[in-house]
């Protein structure tokens, strides 16, 4: 029996779609944008869960790019990494949307 307490503010729905994200990485002398790929797992009005090969850290702020199916464009949304853990040779990440 799983005795973990649910911390989410709202129920998540399945969201199995590719997603890109961007974060800033310190280069030799300046911050440089780094773009990586992930796959959505679940989503709610407050956050999203993804799998990615990139090792994200708690409290990092990312710019997520959601694909819009009706047009060839993406919708940028900011999110904070709430938690990240290794899972199946990649990382499972839970993020909270920033308003």
Secondary structure by P-SEA (a helix, b strand, c coil): cccccccccccccccbbbbbbbbbbbcccbbbbbbbbbbbccccccccccccccccccccccbbbbbbccccbbbbbbbccccccccccbbbbbbbbcc
